[in-house]
Amino acid sequence: MQLFVSSRWLAVVLYLSFLLVTAIIMLNVLIAQMSDTYTKVRQNARALATFHRARFLLRYLKFYEHWHSKDGNNATEVSTYNW
């Protein structure tokens, strides 16, 4: 009977340690996934900000050329883009 009680406690301890290790590993996987997602979003945001900055500059150049040309109809490469 003593052997059965000690092996029962051993089974409970092993089961609880398995649950603890599994929970720690799953939390680690969740943190890794969130970190990877954050990195991808940050890189996408940088690319998008660069695109918007370039588009703003092209619009500004188009506006500037229109108002500072001699006849107001100065057709250059920047002015032909429809942004």
C-alpha positions, 0 to 999 in steps of 0.5 A, a space after each residue: 500500500 505504501 508503494 501505491 501512495 508514493 507512486 501516486 504522489 510521484 504521478 501528481 508531481 510529474 503531472 504538475 511539473 509537465 503542466 508548468 513546463 508546458 505553460 512556460 513554453 507556450 508563453 515563450 512561443 506567444 512572446 516570440 510570435 508577438 515580437 515577430 509580428 511587431 517587427 514586421 509591422 514596424 518594417 511595413 510602417 517605415 516603408 509606408 512612411 517613406 512612400 508617403 514622404 516621396 509622394 508628398 515631395 512629388 506633389 510639392 514639386 508639381 505645385 511649385 513648378 506650376 506656380 513658379 513657371 513663366 507661363 503656368 503651363 510648364 510641362 516637365 517630368 514631375 508635372 506629368 505624374 498624376 499622384 
